[in-house]
Amino acid sequence: MQRIAEPGEAIRRARREAGLTQKDLSGVSERTARAIETGRGNPTVAALVATAGVLGLRVSVA
């Protein structure tokens, strides 16, 4: 399992590789997707997990 300090960077990279826009991420608004990717704001853990799941990523806390 790869550990990434900034989950937003991993989500942005995976979204772009998949050819998706922030609007394409189901279950979250563009504003929430942007907040997750930039590390700004305070998105919920549920929003982070949902966004990662759409992209085939897994979120875990160690």
C-alpha positions in Angstrom: 0.0 0.0 0.0 1.3 3.4 -1.0 1.2 6.1 1.7 0.5 9.6 0.6 0.8 12.6 2.9 -1.6 14.7 0.7 -4.7 12.8 -0.3 -5.9 15.6 -2.4 -2.9 15.3 -4.7 -3.5 11.6 -5.2 -7.2 12.2 -5.9 -6.4 15.0 -8.4 -3.8 12.8 -10.2 -6.2 9.8 -10.4 -9.1 12.0 -11.6 -7.0 13.5 -14.3 -5.6 10.1 -15.4 -9.2 8.8 -15.6 -10.1 11.8 -17.8 -12.7 13.0 -15.4 -13.6 16.6 -14.3 -14.4 17.6 -10.8 -18.0 17.8 -11.9 -17.9 14.1 -12.9 -17.1 13.0 -9.3 -20.4 11.6 -8.2 -21.8 12.3 -4.8 -19.8 15.5 -4.2 -20.2 19.1 -5.5 -17.5 20.7 -7.6 -16.8 23.0 -4.6 -16.2 20.0 -2.4 -14.0 18.2 -5.0 -11.9 21.4 -5.3 -11.6 21.6 -1.5 -10.4 18.0 -1.3 -7.9 18.4 -4.1 -6.4 21.7 -2.8 -6.5 20.8 0.8 -8.5 23.9 1.6 -11.8 24.1 3.4 -13.1 21.3 5.6 -14.7 18.5 3.6 -16.2 15.6 5.5 -14.4 12.3 5.8 -17.5 10.8 4.0 -16.9 13.2 1.1 -13.2 12.2 0.9 -14.0 8.5 1.0 -16.7 8.8 -1.6 -14.5 10.8 -3.9 -11.6 8.4 -3.5 -13.9 5.4 -4.0 -15.1 6.7 -7.4 -11.5 6.8 -8.5 -10.7 3.3 -7.2 -8.6 4.7 -4.3 -8.9 3.6 -0.7 -8.6 5.9 2.3 -7.2 4.6 5.6 -5.9 6.1 8.8 -2.8 4.7 10.4 
